Amino acid sequence: MLIDARNVTKAFGAFRAVDDASVSVEEGDILGLIGPNGAGKSTFFNCLTGDLPVTSGSVSFAGADVTRLPPEARAKLGLARTFQVPLTFESMSVLDNATIGALLRHHTAREARAKARDVLQRVGLGHVTDAPARSLGTPGRKRLEIARALASEPKALLLDEAMAGLTPTEVRDAIELVRRIHGDGITIVIVEHIMEVIVSLAQRVVVFHQGREIARGTPREVTSDPKVIEAYLGRRKVRHA
Amino acid sequence: MKRYLFPGALVVLALVYPLLVAGSPVWERLGALVLLGAIGASAWNIVGGYAGQVSVGHSVFFGFGAYSAVVVYTHLGWPPIAGAPLGMVLSVLLAAIIGVPTLRLAGHYFSMATIAVAELVRVLSSTSEFLGGAQGLGGPAMPRTVFDLSFISATPFYYIFLAVLAFLLGLTWWIERGRMGFYLRAIKDSERAARSLGVSSGRYKLYAYMLSGAFTSLAGSLYLCMFGFVDPESGFGILISVKMVVMAALGGAGVLFGPLVGALILVPLEELSNSYLGGRGAGLTFVVYGAIIVIIARFLPSGLLSLFERRPARPPAAKNQPASGHAD
């Protein structure tokens, strides 16, 4: 078990954004987290990465209890992430962005830069290494966030709506990229709105609704689950004349 | 070779400047003051510019340095410069004490906390008998040995300051190119993203703050050696902090030579207004700084040096079109 979250609850005051969620991810998995808006997916995701401390429950990563560890300590253990709204380092070049990630496993800036170049090439940003990160559009930024995360040589990569705001063609390219990353032996957790992405990528899916897990299984299983359909589309009302 | 011509010429000019203005005390003094201002602003730049943690209370370190220098003279009879290492050590400790709780604060809240600390220390210092109270303390009136650094001309100070500034800029350049430089800029751009990539942001911000504090303190000690006097206002006053911020921001915060450029403009301006307006000019200095802050914020958020760095802002697409016919 690479990631094991048990009975995680995250409360903001009286409101439980995540309520007693238990999710585990095997090494080599691609796990999809889906659910309608406000379901608590992103909150749960941020509990896994350490951006939000849990109210109760525990999170372990690669056999270590990381419940109380800050995000940087989890990153050192091999947990990398991207952000829903890209947080690229805007004042830096594309190469420097990736170099920051690579410095986690490389001692000198020179070695880190070489690793960064390599990763940028792999994600398809090799032609813009010297451009400022702020010159990239949304797809470029999302790619750069993935490159930066990969440069830190993670065991698991957590993607928070990495496809949001992309055109259908860009989504297909991005899916291809995630497949390749997974092929390199990196475990993937992906939070996503777009069903197409989940169906074509994830081996297992966990569905959140109002902070609770309501279904889990293969993409096919959950998309035909009446509870999931209800959560997304609402209850079918039958009117009698 | 051409790219070394301009910087090379500047270095030579800096080295021979006192010879060019020899015999004119006003100009000799001005040169030394520009360098002293540049040392303070460059020290501030490490934490305020590179790491983006805008301290507006750096006078607390400047004052520590100035008072350390004068205290070792007043109470121990040592030459004031001997107090410089003491001031630096105390400032590093102080930075750790202030930094651990306040560097967690974001943006403006950090700035306000640093102002509060500096003002607190200023008020405390004016009530301290040991520090000479509101009257302040003076260094040796007559030089006893050469170590008292009581020179009639400002030229020896000029070269001392130049050496310190060169060392500080060299150190900053070295940091900028290494892991810490990358990490500080990452923290400035997005601390959350930096942490997600394994950057211990709290630790690096603290390192930057301590280093910055140490060199600001050295600037304070050097100030005392040259002026031979410090009181709570000239040591811990908020104008000291504001000057560092404005110099760095004017030239370019987070840019190696930004603070030096800022000092080259602001220090002569200040000396000019002081000499022409005399005592009435004191209040006007604040007005001038206020106006400069407004102008920078509105028109030049990245400082003057950003005007010469248009190249990186050019869209990268041009590089992929060999047919475009641009020579560069």
Interface residues (C-beta under 8 A of the other chain):
Chain A: T49 D51 P70 P71 E72 A75 K76 A80 R81 F83 L87 T88 F89 E90 S91 M92 S93 D96 T99 I100 G101 L103 L104 T108 A109 A112 H127 V128 D130 A131 P132 S135 E145 R148 A149 S152
Chain B: R177 G178 R179 F182 Y183 R185 A186 K188 D189 S190 R192 A193 A194 R195 S196 L197 G198 V199 S200 S201 P312 A313 P315 P316 K319 N320
